[in-house]
């Protein structure tokens, strides 16, 4: 007498057979092909991004404007050039023409200087103004002219030499040198000083 094959074994054999047939006949995915450069043509490499010019700490050069900020981020001074403004990274110097210099103290701009030529030396930490140098107090109290003017980053003083003239109200002073110290709000004239009063 033949033994009956359990139905569960028949079901398993049929399932395995169908699975093998499916995997043997299913379409295989082709690997993605990368485009190959044409014969005699080198692959095109992406253009390298130019490195941004590194300026002295706290100093930024943007178009025709330079500004100096303190460690807290507050503006200490700003130079705007009506002409060209160039920065030499190797020499750590900036030069400009037809500039306006604004000294900033405690979020105010007490002094504005104009000059035909300007140079910033970040190694010596000085700004130099020449040719047609003139300055004015923004409150309208006084103005001055001088041949050559230097601003010191550290002392925050303006020192002018050669043909200095200072006018405040009815008083006019002429001297060889002028020193503007805004921290103590004083102007000093030195060398051959002469005062005159008008009116």
C-alpha positions in Angstrom: 0.0 0.0 0.0 1.4 3.4 -1.1 1.9 6.1 1.5 0.1 9.4 0.7 2.4 12.4 0.4 1.5 15.1 2.9 -0.1 18.1 1.1 2.2 20.6 2.9 5.3 19.1 1.2 3.6 19.4 -2.2 2.9 23.1 -1.6 6.5 23.8 -0.5 7.9 22.0 -3.6 5.6 24.0 -6.0 6.5 27.3 -4.3 10.3 26.7 -4.6 9.9 25.7 -8.2 8.0 28.9 -9.0 10.6 31.0 -7.2 13.5 29.5 -9.2 11.6 30.1 -12.5 11.0 33.8 -11.5 14.6 34.6 -10.6 15.9 32.8 -13.7 13.7 34.7 -16.1 13.4 38.2 -14.6 15.2 41.1 -16.6 18.5 42.2 -15.1 19.2 45.9 -14.5 22.0 47.3 -16.5 24.6 49.3 -14.6 24.5 53.1 -15.2 27.1 54.1 -17.8 29.1 57.3 -17.3 29.5 59.5 -20.4 33.0 59.1 -21.9 34.9 62.0 -23.3 35.2 62.1 -27.0 38.3 60.8 -28.6 41.2 63.3 -28.4 39.3 65.4 -25.9 40.4 65.6 -22.3 37.9 65.3 -19.5 36.6 68.7 -18.3 37.5 69.4 -14.7 35.4 71.8 -12.6 36.9 75.3 -12.5 38.7 76.0 -9.2 37.2 78.7 -7.1 39.5 81.7 -6.5 40.6 82.1 -2.9 39.3 85.2 -1.2 41.9 87.8 -0.6 42.9 87.8 3.1 43.0 91.2 4.6 44.6 92.4 7.8 42.5 91.4 10.9 39.5 93.7 11.3 40.0 95.5 7.9 37.8 95.0 4.9 38.2 96.3 1.4 34.9 96.5 -0.4 34.7 98.2 -3.7 35.8 101.8 -3.0 35.6 101.7 0.8 37.8 100.6 3.7 36.8 100.4 7.3 38.5 99.4 10.5 36.6 97.7 13.3 37.6 97.1 16.9 37.5 93.5 18.4 33.8 94.1 19.4 32.9 94.8 15.8 32.4 98.6 16.1 33.6 100.8 13.3 36.7 102.9 14.3 37.2 104.7 11.0 36.1 104.5 7.4 37.7 105.7 4.2 35.6 106.1 1.0 37.4 106.8 -2.3 35.8 108.8 -5.1 38.6 107.5 -7.3 40.3 104.1 -7.4 41.2 102.2 -4.2 43.8 99.4 -4.4 45.0 96.9 -1.8 48.5 95.3 -2.0 48.3 92.1 0.0 52.1 91.5 0.0 53.0 95.0 1.1 50.0 95.2 3.4 49.2 98.7 2.0 46.1 100.3 0.5 46.2 103.4 -1.7 43.4 105.6 -3.0 42.5 108.9 -4.6 39.9 111.6 -3.8 39.1 110.1 -0.4 36.9 111.0 2.5 38.1 109.8 5.9 35.6 109.5 8.8 36.8 109.1 12.3 34.3 107.3 14.5 34.3 107.6 18.3 31.5 106.1 20.5 29.2 105.7 17.4 29.7 109.3 16.4 31.7 110.8 13.5 33.4 113.9 15.1 35.9 114.5 12.3 35.8 114.2 8.5 39.0 114.6 6.4 39.2 115.0 2.6 42.4 114.5 0.5 43.5 113.9 -3.0 45.8 111.0 -2.1 45.6 108.4 0.6 47.8 105.5 1.8 47.1 103.0 4.6 50.1 101.0 5.9 48.9 98.1 8.1 52.4 97.2 9.2 53.1 100.7 10.7 49.4 101.1 11.6 49.1 104.5 10.0 46.9 106.3 7.5 48.6 109.1 5.4 46.7 111.9 3.6 48.5 114.2 1.1 47.6 116.9 -1.5 44.7 119.2 -0.7 44.1 117.9 2.8 41.3 119.5 4.7 39.3 118.5 7.8 36.2 119.6 9.6 34.5 119.0 12.9 31.0 117.6 12.1 29.4 119.9 14.7 30.6 122.8 12.6 32.7 124.3 15.3 36.0 124.3 13.4 37.9 123.3 10.2 41.5 123.0 9.2 43.9 122.5 6.2 47.4 121.1 6.1 49.9 119.7 3.6 50.4 116.3 5.1 48.2 114.4 7.6 48.8 111.1 9.5 46.3 109.1 11.5 47.7 106.7 14.1 45.7 103.5 14.6 46.9 103.2 18.2 46.8 106.7 19.6 43.8 107.7 17.4 45.5 111.1 16.8 45.7 113.1 13.6 49.0 114.8 13.2 49.4 117.3 10.4 52.7 118.9 9.1 53.3 121.8 6.7 51.2 124.9 6.4 48.7 124.1 9.0 45.7 126.4 9.3 43.0 126.1 11.9 39.8 128.1 12.1 37.3 128.2 14.9 34.7 130.8 15.0 36.4 134.2 14.7 39.8 132.8 15.5 42.4 131.6 13.0 45.7 129.9 13.9 48.6 129.3 11.5 51.5 127.0 12.4 53.9 124.4 11.1 52.1 121.4 12.7 48.7 120.6 14.0 47.7 117.7 16.3 44.0 116.7 16.7 43.4 114.5 19.8 39.7 113.7 19.8 39.9 111.5 22.9 40.6 114.6 25.0 38.9 116.9 22.5 41.9 119.1 22.0 43.7 120.7 19.0 47.3 121.7 19.4 49.3 124.0 17.1 53.1 123.8 17.1 56.0 125.7 15.4 55.7 129.3 14.4 52.1 129.7 15.7 50.3 132.9 14.9 46.7 133.7 16.0 44.4 136.3 14.4 40.9 137.3 15.2 38.4 138.6 12.7 35.3 140.8 13.4 
